[in-house]
Amino acid sequence: MITSFDELLGVVKNQPKKTIAVAMAEEEDALLAVSHAYEQGIADAVLVGNKKKIKELCKKNDIDVNKFDVMDTGSEQQAVVRAIQLVREHLADTLMKGKCSTATLLRAVLDREHGVRSGKLLSHAALFELPTYPKFLFMSDGGMNIAPDVEAKISIIENVVGAARLLRVEKPKVALIAALEKVNYQAMPCTVDAAVITQMAARGQLGDAIIDGPLALDNAVSKRSCEIKGIKSPVGGDADILIMPAIESGNVFYKALNYLGQAKCAGIILGAKVPIILTSRSDDKETKFLSIAFGIGTSIRA
């Protein structure tokens, strides 16, 4: 099992270099992250966007732009489409958001004519390394699906479980998060969803993962909490993956750990033909670099 970003970087450094297509690459932190990935030997990049602005930002940040192929495009839409075409033409292995909007990027990803859709639901997965938790903690979905129903939650689980396995978590423990650990069918429909999914998993309908819920956050990550509350759960206190009930809770959780919890964070979109490195506009260069490592790690097939 890979338990830290240092270990993940060690794994991806020992693999053949991947190539990242950066859509609308004239964004400072994205360029710094890509340059660092190149220096670390984990990725090459094709920078797609306004060539003049890309070169100006590289010069400003002491980045040698000659290390990369640069493709000049005249608009945001053109930059996004060309970056996706590089993936479709197998000239790039992953796609990364630069300055373009998330909506523009994802619309193009889902476009049947030139996108890289796979038929699966797209979902956002975050990865955290925390000083207070002994291993990686995955979380989904805090950035894509607003109010997923049972069917969507199952797809979200399948996506992030697949990513966890690629990071060598053999049988991921999945906690279905709610505000409490009991089913409240009147006031909290998400607890009903969690109970249904847990029962489906118990009957072998959801593959090789251990799934339990509803669980409050403390139950999912603290064995002491489970002992105090008398909760007996195969996931309790040892979760690898947290599945959030809705986008609000996932988004708040991500930003709370990032800004207040001293976490190292990474974020990607799963469910397309390749991982899509997609972070918040306010994420710094380290988070974007770690997201590159996360994306590359989940593009390596065992």
Secondary structure, DSSP 4 states (H G I P E B T S, - for coil): ---SHHHHHHHHHTSPPEEEEEET---HHHHHHHHHHHHTTSEEEEEEE-HHHHHHHHHHTT--GGGSEEEE-SSHHHHHHHHHHHHHTTS-SEEEE-SS-HHHHHHHHH-TTT--B-SSPPEEEEEEE-TTSSS-EEEE-SSS-SS--HHHHHHHHHHHHHHHHHTT-SS-EEEEE-SSSS-BTTTBHHHHHHHHHHHHHHTT-S-S-EEEEEE-HHHHH-HHHHHHHT---SSTT--SEEE-SSHHHHHHHHHHHHHTS--EEEEEEESBSS-EE---TT--HHHHHHHHHHHHHTT---
